């Protein structure tokens, strides 16, 4: 042993080595622990990132689903006011849920369940309204069919009515009495009571119109009213003795000059009708017309000078 070396120097060196070794071991252990913790943090961050991506995707899916539902509701055409109100209520619920999902303050799991419920309700409305629309279309088509058929029936009825009216008009025209020969003259009456024909206006006191009503088997037998119109040279109708001197003929109403009832039995009959002048008769041509049942029986004329 070196007399200059301290007696306790060797043990002190050994203790220093042990301490140093312990420090190295502790450092290694701490590094391992830090490495492990860093690895764990990285895994957690990656997991968190994956969860964020998954949550964002689910949020977008739910939002897209709700947007599609609103778009489908917009295409629905409900005729009933009751359905319109119910659809508007469903649209409001969808819009409210969509706002909650977008704001991120609502459970996605709960939002998914509510969205699925709202979708089932919407599908029910779609089926119901589609069925109603099909029924309405069928009813509309049936209504158009019915209107067309009704139009055809009305057209046929109108045609039949027109045909019937034409036939009635033909029958009516056929049943009107007609004259074979008609003459008209001006006459005056002598003191003896004898009637004398005159061509002079100054002597004319009456207008006498005689004619023969021919045979007409279509006409209904019985009493017939004959109306005579005497039209003066100035175009006016000589007035009748009756206060009520108007009748209908050829679809219009006018005055008559004299009237006579005749018993007609479908056989030829001779008739004379007289009109007594209420004032001096003018010179010129006079037209005489005789009507029965609104139709012309015959006409003639005479002149006064």
C-alpha positions in Angstrom: 0.0 0.0 0.0 1.2 3.4 -0.9 1.7 5.4 2.2 0.4 8.5 0.4 -3.0 7.1 -0.7 -5.9 7.7 1.7 -7.2 4.6 3.4 -10.9 5.2 2.3 -10.3 6.4 -1.3 -11.2 3.0 -2.9 -14.6 2.6 -1.2 -15.5 6.2 -2.2 -14.7 5.5 -5.9 -16.9 2.4 -5.8 -19.8 4.3 -4.4 -19.5 7.0 -7.1 -19.7 4.3 -9.8 -22.8 2.8 -8.2 -24.4 6.2 -8.1 -23.5 6.9 -11.6 -24.9 3.5 -12.7 -28.1 4.2 -10.8 -28.4 7.6 -12.5 -27.9 6.0 -15.9 -30.5 3.3 -15.1 -33.0 5.9 -13.9 -32.4 8.0 -17.0 -33.0 5.0 -19.2 -36.1 4.1 -17.3 -37.4 7.7 -17.6 -36.7 7.8 -21.3 -38.5 4.5 -21.7 -41.4 5.9 -19.7 -41.4 9.2 -21.7 -41.3 7.2 -24.9 -44.2 5.1 -23.8 -46.2 8.1 -22.7 -45.4 9.9 -26.0 -46.5 6.8 -27.9 -49.7 6.7 -25.9 -50.4 10.3 -26.5 -49.9 9.8 -30.2 -52.3 6.9 -30.3 -54.9 8.9 -28.4 -54.4 11.9 -30.8 -54.8 9.6 -33.7 -57.9 8.0 -32.2 -59.3 11.4 -31.4 -58.7 12.4 -35.0 -60.4 9.3 -36.3 -63.3 9.9 -34.0 -63.5 13.5 -35.2 -63.5 12.4 -38.8 -66.1 9.7 -38.1 -68.3 12.2 -36.2 -68.0 14.8 -38.9 -69.0 12.2 -41.5 -72.0 11.1 -39.5 -73.0 14.7 -38.9 -72.8 15.4 -42.7 -74.8 12.2 -43.4 -77.6 13.1 -41.0 -77.6 16.7 -42.3 -77.8 15.5 -45.9 -80.6 13.1 -45.0 -82.6 15.9 -43.4 -82.0 18.2 -46.4 -83.2 15.4 -48.8 -86.3 15.0 -46.7 -87.1 18.7 -46.9 -86.5 18.6 -50.7 -88.9 15.7 -51.0 -91.5 17.4 -48.9 -91.3 20.4 -51.2 -92.2 18.2 -54.2 -95.4 16.9 -52.5 -98.6 18.4 -53.8 -101.3 18.0 -51.2 -104.8 19.1 -52.1 -106.2 18.8 -48.6 -105.6 21.8 -46.2 -105.3 19.3 -43.4 -102.4 17.5 -45.1 -100.8 20.9 -46.0 -100.7 21.8 -42.3 -99.3 18.5 -41.3 -96.6 18.6 -43.9 -95.6 22.1 -42.8 -95.3 20.9 -39.2 -93.1 18.0 -40.3 -90.9 20.4 -42.3 -90.5 22.6 -39.3 -89.4 19.6 -37.1 -86.8 18.6 -39.7 -85.4 22.1 -40.0 -85.1 22.4 -36.2 -83.3 19.1 -36.0 -81.0 20.1 -38.8 -80.1 23.3 -37.0 -79.3 21.3 -33.8 -77.0 18.9 -35.7 -75.2 21.7 -37.5 -74.6 23.6 -34.3 -73.1 20.4 -32.8 -75.0 20.8 -29.5 -77.2 17.7 -30.0 -76.5 13.9 -29.7 -75.9 12.4 -33.1 -77.3 9.1 -32.0 -80.5 10.8 -30.9 -80.6 12.9 -34.1 -80.3 9.7 -36.2 -83.2 8.1 -34.4 -85.4 11.2 -34.8 -84.3 11.5 -38.4 -85.3 7.9 -39.1 -88.7 8.5 -37.4 -89.3 11.6 -39.4 -88.3 9.8 -42.6 -90.9 7.0 -41.9 -93.6 9.7 -41.3 -92.6 11.4 -44.6 -92.8 8.1 -46.5 -96.2 7.5 -45.1 -97.3 11.0 -46.3 -95.8 10.3 -49.8 -97.7 7.0 -50.1 -101.0 8.6 -48.9 -100.8 11.7 -51.0 -99.7 9.6 -54.1 -102.7 7.4 -53.6 -105.0 10.4 -53.2 -103.5 12.0 -56.3 -104.1 8.8 -58.3 -107.7 8.7 -57.1 -108.1 12.4 -58.0 -106.6 11.7 -61.5 -108.9 8.8 -61.9 -111.9 10.9 -60.8 -110.8 13.8 -63.1 -110.5 11.4 -66.0 -113.9 10.0 -65.2 -115.3 13.5 -64.8 -114.0 14.4 -68.2 -115.4 11.2 -69.6 -118.8 12.0 -68.0 -118.7 15.6 -69.3 -117.9 14.3 -72.8 -120.7 11.8 -72.6 -123.0 14.5 -71.2 -122.0 16.8 -74.1 -122.8 14.0 -76.6 -126.1 13.4 -74.9 -126.9 17.1 -74.9 -125.8 17.3 -78.5 -128.1 14.4 -79.4 -130.9 16.0 -77.4 -130.4 19.3 -79.2 -130.3 17.6 -82.5 -133.5 15.7 -81.7 -135.1 18.9 -80.4 -134.1 20.7 -83.5 -135.4 17.8 -85.7 -138.6 17.8 -83.7 -139.0 21.5 -84.0 -138.4 21.3 -87.7 -141.0 18.5 -88.0 -143.4 20.5 -85.9 -142.8 23.5 -88.1 -143.4 21.4 -91.2 -146.6 20.1 -89.6 -147.7 23.6 -88.6 -147.0 24.9 -92.1 -148.8 22.0 -93.5 -151.8 22.5 -91.2 -152.2 26.2 -92.2 -155.2 26.8 -94.4 -154.5 27.9 -98.0 -156.7 29.7 -100.5 -157.1 28.6 -104.1 -158.4 31.8 -105.6 -158.5 35.2 -103.8 -160.0 38.5 -105.0 -160.4 41.9 -103.3 -162.4 44.9 -104.4 -163.8 48.1 -103.1 -167.6 48.3 -102.9 -170.4 50.8 -102.0 -173.9 50.0 -101.0 -176.9 51.4 -102.9 -180.1 52.6 -101.2 -181.6 49.2 -102.1 -179.0 47.4 -100.1 -177.2 46.0 -103.1 -173.5 46.0 -102.9 -171.7 47.4 -106.0 -168.0 47.1 -106.9 -166.3 50.5 -107.6 -162.8 51.4 -108.8 -163.3 55.0 -107.5 -161.8 56.0 -104.2 -164.5 58.6 -103.7 -167.3 56.0 -103.7 -165.5 53.2 -101.9 -167.0 52.4 -98.5 -165.8 48.9 -97.8 -163.2 46.4 -98.9 -164.5 43.0 -99.8 -162.1 40.0 -100.0 -163.4 36.6 -101.1 -161.5 33.3 -101.5 -161.8 29.5 -101.3 -160.1 27.6 -98.6 -158.8 24.4 -100.1 -159.0 20.9 -98.7 -156.3 20.1 -96.0 -156.4 16.7 -94.3 -153.4 17.7 -92.1 -155.3 20.6 -90.5 -157.2 20.0 -87.4 -161.0 20.5 -88.0 -162.9 23.1 -86.1 -163.3 26.8 -85.6 -160.6 28.9 -87.3 -159.9 32.6 -86.9 -159.0 34.4 -90.2 -157.4 37.8 -90.1 -157.4 40.2 -93.0 -154.9 43.1 -93.4 -155.7 45.9 -95.9 -152.5 47.8 -96.6 -153.1 51.3 -98.0 -151.0 53.0 -100.7 -149.0 54.8 -98.0 -148.1 51.4 -96.3 -150.4 51.8 -93.3 -152.9 49.1 -92.3 -156.5 50.2 -92.3 -157.7 50.0 -88.7 -160.2 47.4 -87.6 -163.5 48.2 -85.8 -162.3 46.2 -82.7 -160.2 48.0 -80.1 -157.9 45.1 -79.8 -156.7 44.9 -83.4 -153.3 43.1 -83.0 -152.3 39.5 -83.8 -149.2 37.5 -84.4 -148.1 36.4 -87.9 -144.9 35.3 -89.5 -143.2 35.6 -86.1 -144.1 39.2 -85.6 -147.0 41.2 -84.2 -149.1 43.6 -86.2 -152.5 45.1 -86.8 -155.4 43.5 -88.7 -158.2 45.3 -90.5 -161.0 42.7 -90.1 -161.5 39.3 -88.5 -163.8 36.3 -89.2 -164.3 32.9 -87.6 -164.8 29.9 -90.0 -165.9 26.4 -89.2 -163.5 24.3 -91.2 -164.0 20.6 -91.6 -161.1 19.8 -93.9 -163.2 20.4 -97.0 -163.2 23.4 -99.4 -165.2 26.3 -98.1 -166.0 29.7 -99.6 -165.3 32.7 -97.4 -165.7 36.5 -97.7 -164.4 39.0 -95.3 -165.4 42.7 -95.2 -163.7 45.8 -93.9 -165.7 49.0 -93.4 -163.7 52.1 -94.1 -163.6 54.6 -91.2 -162.4 57.4 -93.4 -162.2 58.4 -97.1 -160.0 55.9 -99.0 -157.1 57.2 -100.9 -156.2 56.5 -104.5 -153.6 54.0 -105.4 -152.9 50.3 -105.0 -154.1 48.3 -101.9 -152.6 45.0 -100.8 -154.9 42.5 -99.0 -153.5 39.7 -97.0 -155.3 36.9 -95.1 -153.7 35.0 -92.2 -154.6 31.9 -90.2 -152.7 30.5 -87.3 -149.9 33.0 -88.0 -149.4 31.7 -91.6 -150.4 33.4 -94.8 -153.6 31.9 -96.4 -153.3 34.1 -99.5 -152.9 37.7 -100.8 -154.2 39.9 -103.6 -154.4 43.5 -104.5 -156.7 46.1 -106.1 -156.5 49.7 -107.3 -158.6 52.8 -106.7 -158.5 56.0 -108.8 
